[in-house]
């Protein structure tokens, strides 16, 4: 079992969707990430250099979302996963994106993907 860093309910705005009306304005997206890493070194040293800087990951996720204009949540999730896996100490990431403005009858529509770092 790996240690996890959790980023919960990270809200951002993005142009996302396939409908013409979705392409004209930014919509709210809510990200939840589970980032697998080994925290033993950081737990022993109390040094950020031995850990994953979750503030940088948070900024990276916001940047990917806010600068993109993807049609599909699946593409957004993959792009975020790729960006997070680029961090040295990250071995796996789960990315869940909620799009609360999308459904007519549900609270939100969401996708969740899990990706491992390629070795």
N, C-alpha and C positions, 0 to 999 in steps of 0.2 A: 504494500500500500504506500502510495506517495503522499507527501504533504501537499496541502492545497492553499493557495491564496484565492480568496473569493472577492470579486468585485460585484456588488449588488446594486441594481437599479440605477445604472449610469444612464442618465437621460441626455439625449442629443437630438438635433434636428437634421433632416436630410431630405433631399429629393429622392424618392423611392416609389416604385410602382409602375404598372403597365398601362393603367388607364390615362387618357389624355389629361383629365383634371388633376391627376396625381403628379404630373410633370411640371405643373405651373407654380407649385408652392412647396415649402418644406413641411415635413411631417415629423411628429415626435416618434422617436424610437427609444426603446429601453433595453439596455444591454445587461446581461448577467453572465459573468465569466467565472469558470473554475480553472485555475492555473496550477498544474502539477509541477512541483519542484522539490528538491531535497533541501530541507531547511536546517539540517544538522550543523553545517558550518556556521550559518548565521546565528543559530541558537547558542553555539559555543562562543562565538567571537563578539556578538552584539554589534557587528559591522555591516552596514548596508552593502558594501562591496561583496559580501558573501551571500547576498540574497538577490531577489528580484525586486527591482524598484517599481512598486505598483503605481506610484504617481506617474512615472513615465509610460507605463502601460495604459493607464487611464487617458493620458493625453494622446497617445497613439490611437486608441480606439475612437476618441472624439474626432481626431484629425481625419481618419479614414472615413468615418461616417459623414462628416460635414463637408468634405471635399469631393465626395462621390456623387454620382447621379445614376446609380444602378437601377435596373428594372426589377430585380428579384432580391428578396431577403436572403435567398440561398447564396447569391454572389456576394452580398454584403458580409454574410457570416464567414464565407471562405476567405475573403480579403482580410477581415479582422483576425481570423485564426492564423493566416500566414504572417501577418505583422507581429502577432504575439509570439509565435514560435521562433521568430528571428532573434528574440532575446536569449542570451547565452544559457541561462540556468533553467529555462522552461523546457520541459520534456513533453507535455501534453496540455491541450487547452480544450475546454468545452465553451462554446459560445451560444448563448440563447438571445435572440432578438425578439422583442415584443413590438408589434405595430398596433397600438391601441385604437387608432383612428380608422382601421381598415374594415372591421366587420360591422354588419348591420345588427346582428343578434347576439354577439358574444362580446366579452370585455376586451379581448384582443385576439389577434392572430400572431402566432409565434413560430419560429423555427429554432432548432437546436442541432448543432453539429459537434462532433468530437474529433479532434485531429491530433496525431502524434508527430513529433519531430522526426524527420527522415534521418536515418543514420548512414 
